[in-house]
Amino acid sequence: MASRIRLSRPAQAPRAPGLDLAFLAAYAVCALLAYTWTTSVNGLAVLWICNGLLAAGLLLLPRRKALVLAVLCTTIDLLAALNSGSTPARGLLIAGSDLTEAVLAAVLIRRVCGAGLDMNVLPRFRNFVLLAALPAALAIGTLGACLAALMFRDDLLTAWKTWVFGDFLGMIIGAPAALLLARFRRYDVGAPASRFEILGLIGLAVAAAALIFSTPLPTLFLLFPLGLLVVIRLSSPYTALMVMLVSFIAASATVAGHGPIVAQFPGDMPRQILVLQLYLATIVSSAIILSSVLAQRAAAQAGLRRALAVARAARRDAVAADGAKGRFLAVMSHEMRTPLNGIKGHAQLLSARADLAPQARDQLGVIQASCQVLLALITNILDYSRLGAGARALAHARLSLAELVRTAGEIVRPGLGDLTLTLEVSAVDGLVHEGDENHILQVLLNLLGNAVKFTDQGRIEVRVDLRPQDGADRVRVSVRDTGVGLAPEAIAQLFQPFTQADTSATRRFEGAGLGLAISKSLVEQMNGRIGVESDLGAGSEFWFEIPLRRLEASAQATPAETADGGAGRILVVDDHPVNRQVASMMLAAAGFDVETAEDGAQAVEAVRSRPFDVVFMDLHMPVMDGLTACRAIRALEGDGADTPVVAMTAATLPEDVARCRAAGMDAHLAKPIEQERLVAAALHPWRAADGPKWPDAASA
């Protein structure tokens, strides 16, 4: 039954060896002192802590050892009573009452103080005093006083005060001190004092108590600041030890007729004992309460430190996981783009052949379109992953919105088919703003891509409007189409990741549903907003608004062009034979003289030995990687150090682009490569560096 009276826990924690003998020895010493004091003051109980010691022993020891301890302690109590002059009957009454009080107190402590018996917790100490020590002392003290009055004609009130006050004071000193000292290692934590300081403070407290109680001067208050210092600097077990030692000194001196209490009440022994008990009760309660508060604070601080350690470890794990994710994204981007480069590159080369049959040309068109869809899917997934990690920072640079829109139009124009594309940029033509070209172009391409995808016939119109607002221009870019349109219920979830307007198994349009979610994140990062207006079957208008600071337009010099067509010497550096073959054939078809190298070391030697107009450099290669090779080229003597180097790589993450720029490369061309952009980069590599979206010349 849950309510069954129980002293021992079913499974006691391991205790220090010899703990039962320590309890027995402490009980014998305290009993001898207590009976000596009682005899000296004509039977008045001064300080009886034995019941508290026995109660603690019953709670901490295994059942069999606890039973043996109870029998032996009761025997010691009886013998000490007989030795002090009590009759056998009175001795049996005293010993029996003490045993009963200790057992009752132990039962109550177990029920109201929890399984841990932790006196360092203030609510548990309060419960111990009010719901265990006080009821046990009142019940057994009252019963013992009544029996003594009946059996031995003792004065009931005097006997009651002697039993109750002495036993209660002894219980609130003995039980907590024993529970703390018996589990010393558990509670000797968090104290800042050294061993020397511990001995010094306890010795100082003992010496101060001896000095105070050896003189009649009213200096009892001096013990409180010293006790406060001990409580603050030492752990709970040492505090309990100090309280016990001070109590023994105060009781011994007062019984012997020394100290301020005796001087204050000369010849009135009962009042002296009562004041002594109240004084000791004040010291004990103050010390234990303050020690409990400090212990709880130390426990809270330790918990906070553990929580902070866990949080730091979790942060380290999160950073490591994010780094692993970044490396995974980089590897997957590289590994997926490399074979796609071969497929798309050869498809482009085949489509340029004049002798290709119409049916084969149509099949190549399907291959190219499928490659474009796969490339867009890869790009969107990687972009969305980077956005979730907050990996893309804004880059503020000069930009022309009109040119940016025209660039986007040229990028999507090959896929328009019979659709008509109209660009209305007169509101911003000739104006220069400051903003992130990459973000704006990607959003615009996502909206244009959707318009092309969901429009079978008709037209697509891109319009840019501008209005001044708060010292900046509020730019609105809208993409209107005559496509399938959207139902009202589909619009609400349209900008959520992996969401499409048509989610049925029979939907016509494929895709991951990430483009608009990425666009929304990019626009919001630029402090803008994005939306859509649409009617089902009547087309849609997607728009976004962003604030841009207007700059003064300035004429920019254009570097002289080295060639309007081919005839330049190009070095293609790539460890993958298919990539070298695709790039070489594309450039050769445009009239360039092409040489190849398989690693960075060969590239550096080639540039050292002969001039090249442009070097297209892969990044991940054996022997010497592309970044190291570019640095080596820049360190060459002579004109070779100024050779334009364009990264031609499947490493497309922003950190990859930044490393290319830091190594001294002039532009970044992402795989899979387009022949038109490859040729443009070969003719004018500086334009790839200066034009829209420098970090990726493939999108320029």
N, C-alpha and C positions, 0 to 999 in steps of 0.2 A: 504493500500500500504506500501511496505517495506520502501520506501523513504519518507514517510509522516513525517513532522516536529512534534516532540513530546518532551515535557519536562518531564512529569511524566511517570514512568513505569506503565503498566497496573495493577500490584499488588505490591504496595510499601511494603517494610519490615516495621514492627512495629518500631515506633520512640519513643524516650523518651517523656513523657508527659511534656507539656509546652515548647516544642522546638520552636514553632512559636512565643511565647512571648519572648523567649531568643533572637531569631533573631531580633525581633522588637526593643528590648531594646538595643542590640548591635548596630543596625543601628542608633538609635537616639543618642547614646553617640558619636559614630564615626562621625556622621554628625555634631554634635555640635562642636567637636574638630576641624574638617576639616574646617568648615566655620570660626571658630575663627582664625585658622592659616592663612587662605586665606585673611581675613580682615586685619590681622597684616602685611602682606607683599604686600599690595596694589593689591589684586586680583589674585596673583599667586597661582595656585593649588599646595599645598605641598605634601599631601598624602591623596588620596581619596579612602579608602578601602570599602566604602559603596556599590559600585556596585558589588564587589566580594562577600560581605555578602548576598546581595539580590539574586545574581545568585545561590549561594549555597542553600539559602532558597527555591528558585523555584525548584531546583533539588531534594531536600530531603523531602519537605512537600507534603502532598496530594494536589490534584488539587485545591480544594475549599480553603483550608488554604493558599496555595501559592498565589491564586488570591487576597485574603484579605490582605496578607502581602505586595504584590506589590502595592496595592492601598494605604495602610497606610504608607509605606515607601516613596512613591512618594509625599504624602501629607506632611510628615515630611521634605522631601527635599525642597519642595516649601516654606514651612513656614520658614525653616532655611535660605533659600536664601533671602526671603523678610526681615527677621529679620537682615540680614547682610547688608541691604541697597540696594539690587537689586530691580529693577523695576518689576512690575508684569510680563511684557513681558519677561524680562531676566530670571526671576524666573521660568516661565513656560518652557522656552527653556532649562534651566539647568535641571529641574526636568524631563522633557520629554526625554531629551538626556540620562540622567542617567538610566531611566527606560528602554529605548530602548537598551542601551548598556548591561544592566544586562540580559535582555531577550535574546538578540543575543548571549551573552557569554554563557548563560545556554544551549541554543540550540546547539551551537558548542561543548561545553564540553560533552554533552550527546552523540554527534555523534562521537567524536574523542577519548574519554577517556573510553569508554566501560560502560557497565551497572553498574559495581561496583563502579565507580568514585573513584578508589583507587589511591590517589596521592603518596602512598608509592612505587608504581611501577615506576621506572625511565622512561621507554618509555611513560607511560601515562602522567607523569608530563611534559615531553618534548612536547608531543602533546598538552597538555593544554596551555603551554606558547606560542608555535609557531603557533598553528592552532586554538586556541580559544581566549586566552586573547589578543594577539597581533592584530589579525584581527579585533576583536570587538573594541579595543581601537582606532585603526587606522581609521576604517570606521566611527564610531560614533564621534570620536574626530575631524576628518576632516570635517564631516558634521556640527557638532556644531560650529567649528571655522569659517567655511564659512558663516553659518547663522548669527553668532555674528558679523562678518565683514560687512555683508549686512545690518543687522537690526540696529546695534548700532555703526557702524563705528570703530570697534575694529581693531587693527593691526592684520592682518591675521597670520603672522608667530609667533608672541608672543602668540596669542590666541591658535594657533595649538599646540605649544610646551606645553602650560599650560594644555590643555585638554588631549593630547595624553600621555605625560610622566606621569602626575599625575595619570590619570586613569589606565594606564598600570601597573605602580608600585603598585597602590592600589589593582588592580585585582590579580596580582601574589602573593600578601601577603594575601589579604582577603579571596579569594575563597578557596585555599588549607587549610588555617588555619581553616576556618569555616567547611569545609568538614571533617577535622580530628577531631576537637573538638566536633562537633555535634554527632559523632559516637565514642566517647571516649573509651568505653569499647572494641570496635572492634579492635582498634589500640594500646591500652595500654597493649601490650603483649611483652614478650621477654626482657624487660628492667631489668637490674640487680639491679637498685638503690632502696633503701628503701624510705619510705615516708619522713623521716628526710633528706635524701640526696637530694630528689627531691626539697623540700622547700629550702634547703641550696644552691643548684646550681642555681635555678631560682632567688633566692634572691641575690646571688653573681653576676649573670649576670646583674640584674637590677641596683644594686649598682655600678658595674663597669661602666655601660653605663652612669649613672648619674654623676659619678666622671669624666669620660673622657670628657663629653660634658659640664662640668662646668668650665673647664680650657682651656686656649688657647694653651696648649702644644700639639704637633702633636703626639698623642697617639692613634689614631683611630685603628691601627693595633692590639692593645692589646685585642680588643673584639674577634678577630678571634680564638686564642687558647682557650679562655674561652668558646666561642660558640661551638668549636669542642668538648670540654669535655662534654658540655651539650648534644650535639647530640649523642655522644657515650654512655653516661650513661643513658639518659632518652629516653622514647618512643616518637613516632612522635607527638602525641598531645601536650605533654609538650614542645617539640621543637618549634612547631608552636606558642604556647603561649609565649615562650621566645622571638621569633622573633617579635611578635606583640608588646610586652611591650618595647623591645629595640627600635623598630621603633617609637613608640609614644614618648619615652624619647628623642631620637635624633631629631625628628621633633620639639618638643616643645622647646628644648634648642636652636636649630638653629634659629627658628622663634623669640625667645626672645633675640637673639643677643649673645649667649654664645657658647663656644666650639671651637674646632680646625678649623672647616670649616669657621666659621665667622672670625677667626683670620687670616686665609690664604687669604681670599678675603674680606677685610673690605670695606664696603660701596657698594658692588656689589651684591645686593640681588638676581637678577636672576641667577647669577653664583652660589651663595651659595645654592639656591634651587636645581639647576641642579646637583651640586656635591653631595648634600645630597641624592638626588634621586638615583644617580649612586651608592653611597656607600651602601644605603639600599638595592638596587637591588642586589648588590654583596653579601651582608650578607644573604638575603633571598634565592637567588639561591644556594649559597654554602650550607646553612643549610639544605634546602629541598632536594637537590641532594644527599648530604652525608647521610641524614636520610633515603632517599629512598634506597640507596645502602645497608645500614645496615639493613633496614627492609627486603629487599630481601634476604640478607644473613641469617637473623634470620628465615625467612620463609623457606629457603632451609635447614637450620639446623633442623627446626621443621619437615620438610618433611622427612629428613634423619632419624631423631629419630623415626618418625612414621613407616618408611619403616623398620628400624632395629627392632622395636617392633613387626611389622607384621612378619618379617623374624624369629625372636626368637620364636614367637607364632607358626609359621608354623613348625619350627624345633621341638619345644616341641610336637606339634601334630604328626609330622612324627615319632619322637622317641616313642611316646605313641602308634601310629599305628603299628610301627615295633615291639614293645613289645607285643601288642595284637596279631599280626601275629605270633610271636614266641610262645606265649601261645596257640594260636589256633593250630599251627603245632604240638606242644607237645601233646595236648589233642587228636587231630585227629590220630596222630601216635599211641598213647596208645590205643585209642578206636578201631582202625582198626586192630591192631596187636593182641589184646587180643582174639577176637573170631577166628581170623585166626590161632592162636596158638592151640586152641582146635581142629579145623578141621584138620590141618596138623599133629598135634601130634597123634590123634587117627588114622589117615590114616597110619602113620608110624608104629604104634603098630599093626594095622591089617595086614599090608604088611609083618610083621615078622612071622605071623602064618603059620605053615607048612600045615595046613589042609584047606587052602584057595583055592577055585576053581579057575581055570585059568581065567575064565571070570570075576570073582570078582576081581582077582589080576589086570587084565587089567583096570577095572573100578577104582580101587584104584590108579593105575598109572596116570589115567586122572585127578583124584582129586588132587594128589600130584603135577602134572605138572601145573594145573590151580592155585593151591596155590602159586607155585613158581612164575608164571607170575604175579599174583596179588601182591605178596610181592615185586617183582622187580618194579612194577608200583608205589606202595606206596613209596618205597625207592627213586625212581627217582624223583617223584614229590616233596618230602620233601627236597631232596638234591638240586634240582634246585631252590626251594624257598630260601633255605639258601644261595646258591651262589649269587642270586640276591641281597640279603641283605648284602653280604660281611661277612657272619657269620662264615666262616671257615678259620682259620688261619693255616699257615704252622707250622708243628712240626718237628724239626730237631733231628734225633736220628740215632744210628748205625743200619745198615740194610745190609742184604745179598741179592743181587738181584737174585742170583741163587735159594736161598731158597724161596724167594718171588714168583718167577715164578712157582716153584714146588708146592707151596701152592695153587696158583691160578689154576694150573692144577688139583690138587686133588679136589678142590671145584666144577669144572665143569665136572669132569670125569663121575659122575653118570648120567648125561644127554646126554652123547655122543652117546649112542646107538651103531650103527655099524661104527661110524666114528673113525678114527685113530688120536690120538693126539701125536705130537712129540714136545719135548722141547729141544732146542739147547741153552745151557747156558754155554758152555765151556769157552767162552771169559771172563766171570765174576765169574766162579766157584772159591771159595776160597778167593774172594776179599770182602772187607768191605767198605761200603760207608756211607756217612751222607746224610739223606734226609727224606722225609715224607712217611713212609710206607703206611699209610692209603690212601693217594692220589694215589700213584703208583699202589697199589693193586686194588683200585676201578676202575681206568682207564683200567688196564689190564683185570679185570673181565668184564667190559663193552664191550671191544673189543672181548674177548673170547665168551661172551654170544651172541653177534651178529653173530660171525662166526658159532657157533653151530646152531643158529636159522635159518640162511640162507644157510646152507649146508645140503643137503639131503644125499649125499654119497661122499666118498672120504676121505680126510684127512684135518687136521688143524695143522699148524706148527707155533710154537712160537720160535722166534730167538732173541737173545740179542747180540748186537755188541757194541764195545767200542773203542773209540779213544781219546787220551789225547788232551786237548785244554785249553790253558790259565790257567794252574795250576789246572785244574779239568778234570774229565773224561766226555766226551760227550757220553751218553748212548743212544743207539737206540734200541727200542723194537718193533718188527714187528710181526703181526699176519696174516698169509697167510692161505686162505681156498680155496677150490675147489667148492664153492657154485655158486649162481645164477649170481653174478657179478653186475656191475652198468653201466648204460648208462652215457655217458659224461655229458649230461645236468642235470643229477641228482646229480652229485658230487658237483657242485657249492653250492647247498643249503643244503648239507648233515649235516653240523655241526650247523645248525640253530635249535633252540628249536621247538618242535612239528612238525618236518619235517621228512618225510619218502620218500624213493626213489619211492615207488609205493603209490600214493595217490588216486587211483581209488576206486570205490565202490566194485570192485571185487578183491581187493588185497588179497593175500594169507596169509600175515604175519601181525599179530596184534602188537600193542604197541603204546606208547604215543609219541615216537620220541624224547625222552629226553636224552637217554644214551650218545650219541655222543656230544650233546651240553654240558652236564655236564663234559664229558671227556676233551673237548676243554678248558673249564674254568679252570679245575684243572691243566692241562698241562701248560697253559699260566701263571697260578699263580706260577708255579715252574720254570718260565722263559724258557719254552720249546716251542715246536711246534708240531702239529699233522697233519697228512694227510692221503691220501688214493690213491692207484693206482689200477685200476680195468678195466676189459673188460667184457662187457655184455656176460653172459653165460660161462665165463672162470674163475670165481673166483675173489677174491679181496685180497689186502694186505693193511691192516691198520697199521700205525706205529706212534710212537711218540718218540721225542728226548728231553732229559732233561740233564742239567749239574748236576753232583754230585761230591762232594769232596771225594777223596779216603782217607780212614783211615788205620792205621796199624792194621792188623789182630791180635787178641789176644784170647788166649784160655779162654773159659768161663766155669766155673764149673757148673755142672748140679746137682741140689739138688737130694738127694736120693729119690727114688720112694717108696711110702708107700705100693703100691700094683700094681700088674700087671693085676689084674682083679677086681672082685667085693670084697665083704666081708667087705667093709668100712661102717661106719655109717654116714648117710647123713640126714641133716635136710632141708626140703623144706618149705619155709615160703611164703605164698601167700593167700590173702583174697578171691580169686576166686576159687571155688571148682573144676571147670574144669581144671584150670591150675595146681592145686595141684595134681589132679588125673593123668593128662598127665605126669607130671614130675616124680611122684612116680612110675607109671607103667613102664616108660622108665628105670629108675634107678633100680627098682626091677628086671626087665628082665635081667639086666646086673649083677645081683647078689649082689646088695647093700642092706643093711638094712636101710630102709627109715622111718623117722618120719616126721610128718607135723605139722605146726603151722599156725594159721589164721591171726596173726598180729605180730608186732614187739615185743610187751610186752611178748607174749608167747615164742617168739624165745629167748629173753634175759634170761628168766627164765629157758628155756630148756638147753641152753649152760651153765648156772651157775650150774645146778644140775647134768649134765652128759656130757661126752666128745663126740664130733663129729669130723669127719675127714674134712668135708666141710659143709658150710651152703649156700644154694641157697636162696637169699633174693629178694623178690619183693620190689619196692620202694613205691608205693602208696597203703597204707593200713590204715584201721581205728585203733583207739586206739593209736598206735605208728607206724610211717612210717619206711621204711627200713633204711634210712640214720641215723635217730635217734637211731634205734636199733643197727646198726653197731657201732656207737660211744659208746653206752652203753656196748657192748660186749668188745670193746677195753679197756674199763675202768675197766673191771672185774679184780679181783685178781686171780692169779693162771694161769694154762695153758689155760683156756678157752679164755683168752684175745687174744691168738695167733691163734685161730681157723680161717682157711681161710674162707673168706666170698666172694661169687661171686654174683654180681647183676644179677638177672634173671628177666628182666623187658621189658615192651613195650615202655619205655621211652628211646629213642635212639638218641636224639639230642646231639650235642657235649657238650652243657652245662650240660646235664644230666650226661654224662659220666664223666665230670670234677667234678661234685658234688659227684659222687660215689667214685672217687679216693680221693677227699678231706676228705670224711667221713671215709676212711681207708679200703675200699673194695679192694680185690685183683684182680678182673677182672670184666668184664661186658659181660653178655650173653644176646643177644637181642632176644625177641620173634618175630615170632614163632620159637621155639627151634627145633634143629635137634638132634635126639637121639645120633648120633655118637659124636657130639660136646659136648653134655651134659655129656655123659659118660667120654669123654676125660677131660673135666673140673673137673669132680668129682675125677678122678684119679690123675691129675696133675694141680691143680689150679695155681701153680706158673708159669707154662708154658703159661697159658693164659695171665699172667701178663707180661711175658718177651718176648714172641714170637711176630710174626708179628701182627700188628693192635691190640695192647693191649686194646684200648678203647672198642672194640667189639669182645669178644672171639668167637662170632658166626661166624665171618668171618675169624678166624685164622686157 
